Amino acid sequence: MDSGILAVGTALVTGIFTWIAGSRNERAKIKKTSTETEGLHLGNVDKAVGIWEKLYDKLKIELDEVHEQVKVLIGENAKLHKEVLLLRDENSKLQKDVNKLTALVNQTQ
């Protein structure tokens, strides 16, 4: 009977130690998988950040070019506005001259 209890006790202790060792091993595997997953996630985040940085740099260059083009267009627009004012003034003077000449022609008839 003592040998039966000893056999059961030995089996029980062996089972407990096996369960503890297996449990630790399983936790280590889970932790390793979790760490690998986090590493992959961080790698993906780094790639995404890299893509956004390249896109930002490209768009910034394009925006700077557009700003320069807008400055040029503003300058050209100001010159054209002055030219329009001068042409309107000249047109007005020519219309007055035409009216004077028309009046002179009408008086001589």
Steps between C-alpha positions, in 0.01 A plus 500: 500500500786737573641435156157583347486833681861565406422423132193728504694774680789471255261512206321799651824692564628413154172615349512830688860568394417407141198730504709789645776446244247480216320807626824697510595376157158602364528846659847540349364406154210746540739774611732425206208509255372820657845659473534391138155638422588830665821509298309443177248765602779749572659413167172569325460828688854600399421422136178703519683793659762481225230509234333801665834682532575449129151614408533806727836593344360464148189706581707767675715542191191524280338749738812718501497497118132599497572787743770628266264475203233690693750778580589529131132507401424768760779716354378444145143577606607831657682599177197408289270694734713814452502446125121467495466828692733677254313358200165606646634851550636507145171363364308767687720774349458351151122489544501868598711582192260301279204687650672837437580406141146374443364830636732698268395295199135550588550879534662533158220320321 
